[in-house]
Amino acid sequence: MQQNYLQEIQRWFGEYVDEFRGQDGQLPRLLQLKLEHSVRVAEDARGMARDLGWTDADANTAEAIGILHDVGRFSQYVEFKTLSDRHSINHAARSWEVVDQEIVLSGVGTTDGQRIKDAILYHNQIEIPPGVSKDSLPFVRLIRDADKLDIFMVFHELVSTNHLQQHPELLFGVPADGPPNPELVDLIRTQRNAPFSMIKSLTDFKLIQMSWVYDIHYPPAFDRIHERDILGKLESLLPPSPEAREVAGLARGHVKSRTARR
């Protein structure tokens, strides 16, 4: 993607987001969080693309995907008053629809356009489905990594500052207290990414965050997890149960093994 097309996407995104501001010019708190999230994900997507040696054109495409991957969140929140996909719609599918209907990609080449749409559509699935084209697959993997990197940090901040209690919808309607779900722990032991449907408490949400390291694809993402002490921050939120400590230890070992290969 050429730089001028990326700039046009950035301009469109800013104007689109402005439509959701109130009379005071402010976004609802949760949408402000999503705006800031999108900007950071775009920065990480571009940074990792460059670390991987991708061309400037592909780095531009990666950044565009980061900007657009959650654009459906804005209409989702306005329509359903929640960001919970379980209680509303698949926000990735809505993001795809917004990008398609708004003709955001007008002028972008066919290949880049498909890469962007595929990356948006599949960024939140528990696993990348088979059949994704070889042209799109690297970008699908990259946005999934970049998205997780920021969600790790946002989640830590929300929990450690008790702001998560102000937004109970982010807890998927589960209680803040409770022991680990044994079935969830068993699944994580197999080093698999766990679905949100297994969340029974905030503890489970924390454990699922740890399990995301098994769905990280690129070395620059593992480097960032290490450099930002993401697992240390998440581990500080865990209860002192043997199961939670075991999950944390397995996650640490996985990240260490990936960074040690560099």
C-alpha positions as CSV (number, residue, x, y, z in Angstrom):
1,M,0.0,0.0,0.0
2,Q,1.3,3.4,-0.9
3,Q,1.8,6.0,1.8
4,N,-0.9,8.3,0.4
5,Y,-3.5,5.6,0.7
6,L,-2.6,5.0,4.3
7,Q,-2.9,8.7,5.0
8,E,-6.4,8.6,3.4
9,I,-7.4,5.7,5.6
10,Q,-6.2,7.6,8.7
11,R,-8.1,10.7,7.7
12,W,-11.3,8.6,7.1
13,F,-10.9,6.9,10.4
14,G,-10.6,10.2,12.3
15,E,-13.7,11.5,10.6
16,Y,-15.7,8.3,11.2
17,V,-14.8,8.3,14.9
18,D,-15.8,11.9,15.2
19,E,-19.4,10.9,14.3
20,F,-19.7,9.2,17.7
21,R,-18.6,12.1,19.8
22,G,-21.1,13.9,22.0
23,Q,-22.0,17.6,22.0
24,D,-19.1,18.2,24.2
25,G,-16.8,16.7,21.6
26,Q,-15.9,13.7,23.8
27,L,-16.3,10.0,23.1
28,P,-18.0,7.7,25.6
29,R,-15.3,6.3,27.9
30,L,-15.3,2.8,26.4
31,L,-15.0,4.2,22.9
32,Q,-12.2,6.5,23.9
33,L,-10.4,3.3,25.1
34,K,-11.0,1.7,21.8
35,L,-9.7,4.7,19.9
36,E,-6.5,4.7,21.9
37,H,-6.3,0.9,21.5
38,S,-6.5,1.1,17.7
39,V,-3.8,3.7,17.5
40,R,-1.4,1.6,19.6
41,V,-2.2,-1.6,17.7
42,A,-1.5,0.3,14.5
43,E,1.9,1.4,15.9
44,D,2.8,-2.1,17.0
45,A,1.7,-3.6,13.7
46,R,3.9,-1.3,11.8
47,G,6.8,-1.7,14.1
48,M,6.7,-5.5,14.0
49,A,6.4,-5.4,10.2
50,R,9.5,-3.4,10.0
51,D,11.3,-5.7,12.5
52,L,10.4,-8.6,10.2
53,G,11.9,-6.9,7.3
54,W,8.7,-6.3,5.4
55,T,8.6,-3.7,2.7
56,D,7.5,-0.1,3.4
57,A,4.3,-0.9,1.4
58,D,3.5,-3.9,3.5
59,A,4.3,-2.0,6.7
60,N,1.8,0.6,5.5
61,T,-0.8,-2.1,5.0
62,A,-0.1,-3.5,8.5
63,E,-0.6,-0.1,10.0
64,A,-3.9,0.4,8.1
65,I,-5.1,-3.0,9.5
66,G,-4.3,-1.9,13.0
67,I,-6.3,1.3,12.6
68,L,-9.3,-0.4,11.1
69,H,-9.4,-3.7,12.9
70,D,-11.9,-2.6,15.7
71,V,-13.8,0.1,13.7
72,G,-17.0,-1.9,14.2
73,R,-16.7,-1.3,18.0
74,F,-18.1,2.2,17.6
75,S,-21.5,1.3,16.1
76,Q,-21.6,-1.9,18.2
77,Y,-21.5,0.2,21.4
78,V,-24.0,2.8,20.2
79,E,-26.5,0.1,19.0
80,F,-26.2,-2.4,21.9
81,K,-24.6,-0.3,24.7
82,T,-22.0,-3.0,25.3
83,L,-18.7,-4.2,23.8
84,S,-19.5,-7.8,24.7
85,D,-19.7,-9.8,21.5
86,R,-21.5,-12.5,23.4
87,H,-24.4,-10.1,24.2
88,S,-24.5,-8.3,20.9
89,I,-22.6,-9.0,17.6
90,N,-19.2,-10.2,16.4
91,H,-17.3,-7.0,16.3
92,A,-14.8,-8.2,13.8
93,A,-17.7,-9.0,11.3
94,R,-19.1,-5.5,12.0
95,S,-15.7,-4.0,11.4
96,W,-15.5,-5.8,8.1
97,E,-19.0,-4.5,7.2
98,V,-18.1,-0.9,8.0
99,V,-14.9,-1.0,6.0
100,D,-16.8,-2.6,3.1
101,Q,-19.8,-0.3,3.2
102,E,-18.0,2.9,3.7
103,I,-15.7,2.2,0.7
104,V,-12.7,2.9,2.9
105,L,-10.4,1.0,0.6
106,S,-11.3,2.8,-2.5
107,G,-8.1,3.1,-4.5
108,V,-6.3,0.4,-2.6
109,G,-5.2,-2.4,-4.8
110,T,-7.2,-5.7,-4.9
111,T,-4.5,-7.7,-3.1
112,D,-4.0,-5.2,-0.2
113,G,-7.7,-4.7,0.1
114,Q,-8.3,-8.4,0.6
115,R,-5.4,-8.6,3.0
116,I,-7.0,-5.8,5.1
117,K,-10.5,-7.3,5.0
118,D,-9.3,-10.8,5.9
119,A,-7.1,-9.5,8.8
120,I,-10.0,-7.6,10.2
121,L,-12.5,-10.5,9.9
122,Y,-10.2,-13.1,11.5
123,H,-8.4,-11.0,14.1
124,N,-10.6,-12.1,17.0
125,Q,-11.3,-15.8,16.2
126,I,-9.9,-18.3,18.7
127,E,-8.0,-19.8,15.8
128,I,-7.2,-18.7,12.3
129,P,-9.5,-20.8,10.1
130,P,-8.1,-23.0,7.3
131,G,-8.3,-21.6,3.8
132,V,-7.0,-18.1,4.5
133,S,-5.1,-17.1,1.4
134,K,-1.3,-17.1,1.5
135,D,-1.3,-13.4,0.6
136,S,-3.5,-12.6,3.6
137,L,-2.1,-15.0,6.2
138,P,1.0,-13.1,7.3
139,F,-1.2,-10.0,7.9
140,V,-3.9,-12.0,9.8
141,R,-1.1,-13.3,12.0
142,L,0.4,-9.9,12.5
143,I,-2.8,-8.2,13.6
144,R,-3.6,-11.0,16.0
145,D,-0.2,-10.5,17.6
146,A,-0.4,-6.7,17.7
147,D,-4.0,-6.8,19.1
148,K,-3.0,-9.1,21.9
149,L,0.1,-7.1,22.9
150,D,-2.1,-4.1,23.6
151,I,-5.0,-6.0,25.2
152,F,-2.5,-7.5,27.7
153,M,-1.5,-4.0,28.8
154,V,-5.0,-2.5,28.8
155,F,-6.3,-5.4,30.9
156,H,-3.5,-5.1,33.4
157,E,-4.1,-1.4,33.8
158,L,-7.9,-1.8,34.2
159,V,-7.5,-4.5,36.8
160,S,-4.6,-3.0,38.8
161,T,-6.4,0.4,39.0
162,N,-9.8,-1.1,39.8
163,H,-11.3,0.5,36.7
164,L,-12.6,-2.8,35.5
165,Q,-15.2,-2.6,38.3
166,Q,-16.5,0.5,36.6
167,H,-17.1,-1.3,33.4
168,P,-18.7,-4.7,34.4
169,E,-19.6,-5.4,30.8
170,L,-16.0,-6.1,30.1
171,L,-16.2,-9.0,32.5
172,F,-18.6,-10.8,30.2
173,G,-21.2,-10.9,33.0
174,V,-19.2,-13.2,35.3
175,P,-18.4,-12.5,38.9
176,A,-15.2,-10.7,39.9
177,D,-14.3,-13.4,42.4
178,G,-14.0,-17.2,42.1
179,P,-11.6,-20.1,41.8
180,P,-10.0,-21.1,38.5
181,N,-12.3,-23.2,36.2
182,P,-10.7,-26.7,36.3
183,E,-11.7,-27.4,32.7
184,L,-10.0,-24.1,31.6
185,V,-6.8,-24.9,33.4
186,D,-6.7,-28.4,31.8
187,L,-7.1,-26.9,28.4
188,I,-4.3,-24.3,29.0
189,R,-2.0,-27.1,30.2
190,T,-2.2,-28.4,26.6
191,Q,-0.8,-25.0,25.4
192,R,-4.0,-24.1,23.6
193,N,-5.7,-20.8,23.3
194,A,-8.9,-21.0,25.4
195,P,-12.4,-19.6,24.3
196,F,-14.1,-16.8,26.3
197,S,-17.0,-19.2,26.8
198,M,-14.9,-21.0,29.5
199,I,-14.7,-17.8,31.6
200,K,-16.5,-18.3,34.9
201,S,-14.8,-15.5,36.9
202,L,-12.3,-12.7,36.7
203,T,-9.6,-15.3,37.6
204,D,-10.4,-17.2,34.5
205,F,-10.2,-14.1,32.4
206,K,-6.7,-13.6,33.8
207,L,-5.7,-17.1,33.0
208,I,-7.0,-16.8,29.4
209,Q,-4.8,-13.7,29.0
210,M,-1.9,-16.0,29.9
211,S,-3.0,-18.6,27.4
212,W,-2.7,-16.1,24.6
213,V,1.0,-16.5,24.4
214,Y,0.3,-19.9,22.7
215,D,-1.3,-17.9,19.8
216,I,1.6,-15.5,19.2
217,H,3.2,-16.0,15.8
218,Y,6.1,-13.6,15.3
219,P,9.4,-13.2,17.1
220,P,9.0,-9.4,17.4
221,A,5.8,-10.0,19.4
222,F,7.6,-12.3,21.8
223,D,10.4,-9.8,22.1
224,R,7.8,-7.1,23.1
225,I,6.2,-9.4,25.6
226,H,9.6,-9.9,27.2
227,E,10.7,-6.2,27.0
228,R,7.4,-4.9,28.5
229,D,7.3,-7.6,31.2
230,I,3.8,-8.4,30.2
231,L,3.7,-11.8,31.9
232,G,5.1,-10.3,35.1
233,K,2.4,-7.7,35.1
234,L,-0.3,-10.3,34.4
235,E,1.1,-12.7,37.0
236,S,0.9,-10.0,39.7
237,L,-2.9,-10.0,39.2
238,L,-3.3,-13.8,39.7
239,P,-4.6,-15.3,43.0
240,P,-2.0,-17.4,45.0
241,S,-3.5,-20.7,43.8
242,P,-1.4,-23.6,42.6
243,E,-3.3,-23.8,39.4
244,A,-2.8,-20.1,38.6
245,R,0.9,-20.3,39.4
246,E,1.2,-23.3,37.2
247,V,-0.4,-21.6,34.2
248,A,1.9,-18.6,34.7
249,G,5.0,-20.8,34.8
250,L,4.0,-22.6,31.6
251,A,3.4,-19.3,29.9
252,R,6.8,-17.9,31.0
253,G,8.5,-21.0,29.8
254,H,6.9,-20.7,26.4
255,V,7.8,-17.1,25.9
256,K,11.4,-17.8,27.1
257,S,11.8,-20.6,24.6
258,R,10.7,-18.4,21.8
259,T,12.9,-15.4,22.7
260,A,15.9,-17.7,23.4
261,R,15.8,-18.9,19.8
262,R,16.7,-15.5,18.4
